[in-house]
Amino acid sequence: MKKVIFSAILLIQLSCFAETTLHYNCSAPMIEDQNTFTMTSSLSLKNFSPDSPTSWILKQDITGLFLQESAQNSPQELHFNVAGTAKKVMTDGKKLLKLALRNRLKGQFIQLNLNDSNKLSSSIEIENGTVYKSSCKVLSIETCSFGSDYFDILNNPRINTQELGVIKKRMKAFDETIPVRKVRVILDETQSFLMFYTFNYAVDGGSTFGQIEDDEGRIVAKIQNSMLYQCNVMTPLSL
């Protein structure tokens, strides 16, 4: 078994490369002569870390968005597909996260100022030029505890690994039973998982495919082309 000592500095460095999920909420009261919006949603950030002022938001869907026009009684639900950036800024000694999102093809622009003390500082502009306002805040920020790829697992200071040999197992990535390596993964010396991954060039084309399971056999992360996807073992982060 590989023995390692937990290092807070290395953990911060790891989060630079792991995909990070931002959960946020926008709300606004009913205001006469003011178009508003409400939203509770999540976005995936790339290159998020305490030391990096800018993160990238690759093309993805925004759901849970409702636009409320001042002259209408019922809100309208909209689905946006956007990309953009997330920038950390300091205002009056307080950290804010500014999201600049857009879909240029449809003329949709979103500016979210998360944790801004100024009311209704966030805005959405739709195709016809109508602008909606809201107040937005961060609910939580979290990143995959294993890292971003198979190699992070082997080098993660929070993880001990133990090789358990080669077995035959039915793998979801191939939908067939193939030889795979079995590895015990211990996270923070308290959480135990099993990792199964390919190692045969004839089977995986030279890349690593596999999955990580909890002790009850539930898949908690998938490995495709050595990258981790659909991870649901998360570590909280802060701005």
CORZICOR-V43371 format. One record per run of one state. SS is the DSSP state (~ for helix, > for strand, _ for the rest). FROM is the first residue (numbers start at 1). LEN is the number of residues. If there is no record, write none. Layout:
# CORZICOR-V43371
SS_FROM_LEN ; SS_FROM_LEN
This chain:
# CORZICOR-V43371
__1_7 ; ~_8_8 ; __16_4 ; >_20_8 ; __28_8 ; >_36_11 ; __47_2 ; >_49_1 ; __50_2 ; >_52_1 ; __53_1 ; >_54_15 ; __69_7 ; >_76_16 ; __92_2 ; >_94_10 ; __104_4 ; >_108_7 ; __115_7 ; >_122_4 ; __126_5 ; >_131_14 ; __145_4 ; >_149_1 ; ~_150_6 ; __156_3 ; >_159_13 ; __172_4 ; >_176_12 ; __188_3 ; >_191_7 ; __198_3 ; ~_201_4 ; __205_5 ; >_210_5 ; __215_4 ; >_219_6 ; __225_2 ; >_227_3 ; __230_4 ; >_234_4 ; __238_2
